[in-house]
């Protein structure tokens, strides 16, 4: 079963849900702004994505620009920042069986569910 890390206020995230429904695959939705990820959960997501923590930070968010931009952080510090500010986590993210993709562009999801 797939898991979609979802923000219902995000059009790209809503599109991802629609794509999953149209593909008729089993999935669960985790609204990570309401059901926040723990440090270990987010670290696991990053491992599944095979990216660095900075790769899933939404660096255009105001909170990033005002509080964190231009500073050096370790991977663990970045994960902690995202756990404390989940709005900074890139979305949507689709996970399954120890792998995952960031749904930007949406074609990433299409390719992932074809596997």
MDAnalysis code that builds the backbone (N, CA, C; Angstrom):
import MDAnalysis as mda
import numpy as np

u = mda.Universe.empty(345, n_residues=115, atom_resindex=np.repeat(np.arange(115), 3), trajectory=True)
u.add_TopologyAttr("name", ["N", "CA", "C"] * 115)
u.add_TopologyAttr("resid", np.arange(1, 116))
u.add_TopologyAttr("resname", ["UNK", "UNK", "UNK", "UNK", "UNK", "UNK", "UNK", "UNK", "UNK", "UNK", "UNK", "UNK", "UNK", "UNK", "UNK", "UNK", "UNK", "UNK", "UNK", "UNK", "UNK", "UNK", "UNK", "UNK", "UNK", "UNK", "UNK", "UNK", "UNK", "UNK", "UNK", "UNK", "UNK", "UNK", "UNK", "UNK", "UNK", "UNK", "UNK", "UNK", "UNK", "UNK", "UNK", "UNK", "UNK", "UNK", "UNK", "UNK", "UNK", "UNK", "UNK", "UNK", "UNK", "UNK", "UNK", "UNK", "UNK", "UNK", "UNK", "UNK", "UNK", "UNK", "UNK", "UNK", "UNK", "UNK", "UNK", "UNK", "UNK", "UNK", "UNK", "UNK", "UNK", "UNK", "UNK", "UNK", "UNK", "UNK", "UNK", "UNK", "UNK", "UNK", "UNK", "UNK", "UNK", "UNK", "UNK", "UNK", "UNK", "UNK", "UNK", "UNK", "UNK", "UNK", "UNK", "UNK", "UNK", "UNK", "UNK", "UNK", "UNK", "UNK", "UNK", "UNK", "UNK", "UNK", "UNK", "UNK", "UNK", "UNK", "UNK", "UNK", "UNK", "UNK", "UNK"])
u.atoms.positions = np.array([
    [0.840, -1.181, 0.000],
    [0.000, 0.000, 0.000],
    [0.888, 1.248, 0.000],
    [0.437, 2.243, -0.736],
    [1.129, 3.519, -0.810],
    [0.703, 4.403, 0.365],
    [1.585, 5.310, 0.722],
    [1.265, 6.363, 1.685],
    [1.552, 7.688, 1.001],
    [0.602, 8.606, 1.103],
    [0.781, 9.935, 0.530],
    [0.875, 10.930, 1.682],
    [2.022, 11.604, 1.778],
    [2.162, 12.703, 2.730],
    [1.538, 13.913, 2.053],
    [0.455, 14.392, 2.642],
    [-0.478, 15.277, 1.952],
    [-0.753, 16.539, 2.752],
    [-0.874, 17.644, 2.009],
    [-1.338, 18.910, 2.569],
    [-2.571, 19.287, 1.760],
    [-3.719, 19.249, 2.388],
    [-4.976, 19.467, 1.672],
    [-5.107, 20.878, 1.103],
    [-4.271, 21.807, 1.546],
    [-4.332, 23.178, 1.034],
    [-3.471, 23.357, -0.219],
    [-2.733, 22.320, -0.596],
    [-1.796, 22.396, -1.707],
    [-2.407, 21.754, -2.957],
    [-2.473, 22.500, -4.042],
    [-3.023, 21.986, -5.288],
    [-2.267, 20.781, -5.822],
    [-0.936, 20.813, -5.758],
    [-0.130, 19.690, -6.244],
    [-0.412, 18.441, -5.412],
    [-0.613, 18.644, -4.134],
    [-0.902, 17.529, -3.249],
    [-2.295, 16.951, -3.547],
    [-3.252, 17.814, -3.768],
    [-4.600, 17.346, -4.138],
    [-4.556, 16.608, -5.473],
    [-3.732, 17.121, -6.411],
    [-3.569, 16.441, -7.699],
    [-2.997, 15.040, -7.508],
    [-2.076, 14.896, -6.577],
    [-1.474, 13.583, -6.318],
    [-2.532, 12.597, -5.838],
    [-3.409, 13.035, -4.962],
    [-4.489, 12.170, -4.471],
    [-5.373, 11.742, -5.641],
    [-5.697, 12.696, -6.511],
    [-6.527, 12.408, -7.678],
    [-5.834, 11.375, -8.581],
    [-4.529, 11.537, -8.783],
    [-3.777, 10.594, -9.611],
    [-3.809, 9.190, -9.017],
    [-3.668, 9.098, -7.712],
    [-3.675, 7.800, -7.043],
    [-5.047, 7.142, -7.189],
    [-6.099, 7.948, -7.046],
    [-7.456, 7.416, -7.201],
    [-7.686, 6.935, -8.632],
    [-7.258, 7.735, -9.609],
    [-7.446, 7.365, -11.013],
    [-6.653, 6.119, -11.388],
    [-5.506, 5.926, -10.730],
    [-4.688, 4.737, -10.997],
    [-5.248, 3.505, -10.283],
    [-6.246, 3.710, -9.422],
    [-6.907, 2.630, -8.685],
    [-5.916, 1.806, -7.864],
    [-4.987, 2.510, -7.210],
    [-4.054, 1.827, -6.319],
    [-4.489, 2.082, -4.879],
    [-4.153, 1.126, -4.015],
    [-4.482, 1.296, -2.601],
    [-3.513, 2.272, -1.975],
    [-4.058, 3.249, -1.244],
    [-3.186, 4.205, -0.572],
    [-3.873, 4.757, 0.662],
    [-3.025, 5.245, 1.542],
    [-3.523, 5.951, 2.713],
    [-2.949, 7.357, 2.669],
    [-3.673, 8.274, 3.253],
    [-3.274, 9.670, 3.273],
    [-2.846, 10.035, 4.682],
    [-1.714, 10.693, 4.762],
    [-1.279, 11.236, 6.047],
    [-1.154, 12.742, 5.887],
    [-2.060, 13.449, 6.516],
    [-2.007, 14.909, 6.497],
    [-0.979, 15.351, 7.528],
    [0.225, 15.523, 7.053],
    [1.363, 15.705, 7.957],
    [1.347, 17.037, 8.711],
    [0.498, 17.975, 8.321],
    [0.382, 19.202, 9.111],
    [-0.487, 18.975, 10.347],
    [-1.397, 18.004, 10.263],
    [-2.262, 17.660, 11.399],
    [-1.679, 16.505, 12.196],
    [-1.187, 15.496, 11.491],
    [-0.591, 14.301, 12.088],
    [0.915, 14.380, 11.808],
    [1.582, 15.176, 12.624],
    [2.976, 15.538, 12.360],
    [3.914, 14.335, 12.429],
    [4.950, 14.410, 11.609],
    [5.973, 13.367, 11.579],
    [6.944, 13.558, 12.739],
    [7.372, 12.455, 13.309],
    [8.421, 12.523, 14.332],
    [9.767, 12.659, 13.629],
    [10.797, 12.935, 14.387],
    [12.148, 13.022, 13.838],
    [12.501, 11.736, 13.110],
    [12.284, 10.596, 13.775],
    [12.634, 9.303, 13.179],
    [11.808, 9.004, 11.933],
    [10.528, 9.366, 11.951],
    [9.685, 9.138, 10.774],
    [10.177, 9.963, 9.586],
    [10.501, 11.222, 9.834],
    [10.965, 12.069, 8.741],
    [12.324, 11.605, 8.232],
    [13.174, 11.184, 9.132],
    [14.474, 10.657, 8.715],
    [14.279, 9.421, 7.829],
    [13.329, 8.588, 8.179],
    [13.012, 7.405, 7.384],
    [12.459, 7.789, 6.008],
    [11.612, 8.795, 5.955],
    [11.075, 9.280, 4.673],
    [12.227, 9.728, 3.777],
    [13.154, 10.484, 4.334],
    [14.296, 10.988, 3.565],
    [15.134, 9.826, 3.046],
    [15.319, 8.809, 3.869],
    [16.052, 7.614, 3.439],
    [15.337, 6.935, 2.281],
    [14.010, 6.813, 2.385],
    [13.235, 6.181, 1.315],
    [13.302, 6.977, 0.016],
    [13.370, 8.283, 0.124],
    [13.456, 9.144, -1.052],
    [14.850, 9.141, -1.674],
    [15.835, 8.711, -0.879],
    [17.236, 8.699, -1.326],
    [17.713, 10.102, -1.697],
    [17.386, 11.056, -0.807],
    [17.789, 12.444, -0.987],
    [18.420, 12.943, 0.310],
    [18.949, 14.134, 0.264],
    [19.437, 14.810, 1.462],
    [18.288, 15.612, 2.063],
    [18.310, 15.852, 3.364],
    [17.228, 16.625, 3.978],
    [16.956, 17.965, 3.288],
    [17.996, 18.664, 2.867],
    [17.785, 19.966, 2.221],
    [16.964, 19.835, 0.942],
    [16.986, 18.668, 0.317],
    [16.252, 18.454, -0.928],
    [14.739, 18.458, -0.747],
    [14.263, 18.288, 0.480],
    [12.807, 18.313, 0.688],
    [12.367, 19.537, 1.488],
    [13.265, 20.501, 1.648],
    [12.910, 21.751, 2.329],
    [12.303, 22.716, 1.313],
    [11.173, 23.271, 1.671],
    [10.528, 24.292, 0.832],
    [11.197, 25.633, 1.147],
    [12.254, 25.915, 0.410],
    [13.081, 27.091, 0.697],
    [12.426, 28.409, 0.302],
    [11.310, 28.365, -0.392],
    [10.600, 29.603, -0.741],
    [9.597, 30.027, 0.322],
    [9.391, 29.179, 1.325],
    [8.470, 29.530, 2.413],
    [9.049, 30.693, 3.219],
    [8.174, 31.594, 3.636],
    [8.581, 32.774, 4.385],
    [9.361, 32.411, 5.646],
    [8.899, 31.403, 6.361],
    [9.574, 31.010, 7.599],
    [11.022, 30.596, 7.335],
    [11.271, 29.926, 6.197],
    [12.639, 29.543, 5.851],
    [13.470, 30.794, 5.571],
    [12.907, 31.675, 4.760],
    [13.627, 32.887, 4.380],
    [13.956, 33.758, 5.595],
    [13.009, 33.865, 6.513],
    [13.207, 34.744, 7.674],
    [14.095, 34.148, 8.753],
    [14.041, 32.831, 8.942],
    [14.729, 32.240, 10.088],
    [15.936, 31.373, 9.758],
    [15.978, 30.805, 8.554],
    [16.987, 29.779, 8.303],
    [17.875, 29.998, 7.079],
    [17.416, 30.780, 6.128],
    [18.147, 30.978, 4.869],
    [19.562, 31.509, 5.136],
    [20.514, 30.945, 4.410],
    [21.890, 31.418, 4.494],
    [22.694, 30.849, 5.648],
    [22.066, 29.993, 6.447],
    [22.761, 29.385, 7.586],
    [23.100, 27.939, 7.237],
    [24.163, 27.446, 7.846],
    [24.564, 26.058, 7.634],
    [23.967, 25.175, 8.720],
    [23.366, 24.069, 8.305],
    [22.775, 23.117, 9.235],
    [23.238, 21.715, 8.893],
    [23.397, 20.901, 9.915],
    [23.670, 19.477, 9.681],
    [22.370, 18.826, 9.206],
    [22.468, 17.616, 8.693],
    [21.264, 16.901, 8.265],
    [20.278, 16.747, 9.413],
    [20.780, 16.367, 10.586],
    [19.888, 16.188, 11.737],
    [19.239, 17.508, 12.147],
    [19.973, 18.606, 12.048],
    [19.388, 19.912, 12.379],
    [18.284, 20.273, 11.390],
    [18.512, 19.981, 10.109],
    [17.478, 20.252, 9.105],
    [16.229, 19.421, 9.361],
    [16.414, 18.170, 9.718],
    [15.264, 17.314, 10.017],
    [14.499, 17.875, 11.214],
    [15.219, 18.284, 12.233],
    [14.581, 18.868, 13.428],
    [13.803, 20.135, 13.055],
    [14.387, 20.967, 12.203],
    [13.705, 22.187, 11.760],
    [12.400, 21.838, 11.049],
    [12.433, 20.827, 10.180],
    [11.208, 20.434, 9.461],
    [10.175, 19.805, 10.390],
    [10.627, 19.041, 11.370],
    [9.695, 18.446, 12.333],
    [8.990, 19.558, 13.112],
    [9.742, 20.584, 13.474],
    [9.176, 21.699, 14.235],
    [8.374, 22.656, 13.352],
    [8.622, 22.631, 12.053],
    [7.946, 23.506, 11.092],
    [7.513, 22.671, 9.884],
    [6.522, 21.797, 10.041],
    [6.172, 20.858, 8.966],
    [5.761, 21.522, 7.663],
    [5.395, 22.785, 7.706],
    [5.057, 23.514, 6.488],
    [6.252, 23.563, 5.531],
    [7.450, 23.361, 6.059],
    [8.664, 23.408, 5.253],
    [8.920, 22.119, 4.468],
    [8.152, 21.072, 4.739],
    [8.372, 19.786, 4.065],
    [7.743, 19.824, 2.676],
    [8.550, 19.481, 1.683],
    [8.073, 19.420, 0.299],
    [6.889, 18.475, 0.193],
    [5.992, 18.764, -0.703],
    [4.804, 17.949, -0.865],
    [4.398, 17.915, -2.318],
    [3.664, 16.913, -2.695],
    [3.352, 15.690, -1.955],
    [4.529, 14.718, -2.016],
    [4.531, 13.793, -1.083],
    [5.508, 12.712, -1.080],
    [4.717, 11.404, -1.084],
    [5.107, 10.499, -1.977],
    [4.442, 9.198, -2.077],
    [5.463, 8.123, -1.726],
    [5.076, 7.225, -0.818],
    [5.971, 6.182, -0.309],
    [5.353, 4.808, -0.506],
    [6.230, 3.807, -0.677],
    [5.773, 2.415, -0.706],
    [6.975, 1.489, -0.654],
    [6.889, 0.494, 0.200],
    [7.894, -0.571, 0.265],
    [9.328, -0.062, 0.347],
    [9.554, 0.922, 1.193],
    [10.916, 1.408, 1.418],
    [11.440, 2.349, 0.361],
    [10.579, 2.760, -0.557],
    [10.962, 3.714, -1.594],
    [9.964, 4.862, -1.606],
    [10.336, 5.939, -2.300],
    [9.419, 7.062, -2.381],
    [9.826, 8.062, -3.434],
    [8.898, 8.983, -3.715],
    [9.158, 10.076, -4.644],
    [8.502, 11.349, -4.133],
    [9.099, 12.447, -4.529],
    [8.479, 13.754, -4.325],
    [7.634, 14.003, -5.563],
    [6.394, 14.361, -5.389],
    [5.464, 14.510, -6.496],
    [5.556, 15.819, -7.240],
    [6.730, 16.327, -7.394],
    [6.991, 17.532, -8.192],
    [8.160, 17.236, -9.097],
    [7.928, 17.102, -10.356],
    [6.658, 17.214, -11.070],
    [5.780, 15.981, -10.855],
    [4.521, 16.117, -11.206],
    [3.542, 15.046, -10.997],
    [3.918, 13.757, -11.720],
    [4.674, 13.881, -12.794],
    [5.095, 12.694, -13.543],
    [5.895, 11.737, -12.659],
    [6.553, 12.265, -11.635],
    [7.284, 11.400, -10.703],
    [6.353, 10.364, -10.086],
    [5.145, 10.776, -9.752],
    [4.175, 9.861, -9.144],
    [3.742, 8.820, -10.167],
    [3.450, 9.277, -11.375],
    [3.020, 8.361, -12.440],
    [4.056, 7.261, -12.635],
    [5.316, 7.643, -12.735],
    [6.379, 6.668, -12.933],
    [6.507, 5.737, -11.731],
    [6.377, 6.288, -10.535],
    [6.530, 5.506, -9.307],
    [5.448, 4.441, -9.182],
    [4.209, 4.776, -9.520],
    [3.138, 3.805, -9.357],
    [3.109, 2.781, -10.486],
    [3.870, 3.030, -11.556],
    [3.987, 2.053, -12.634],
    [4.932, 0.911, -12.269],
    [5.782, 1.134, -11.273],
    [6.775, 0.119, -10.889],
    [6.122, -1.158, -10.425],
])
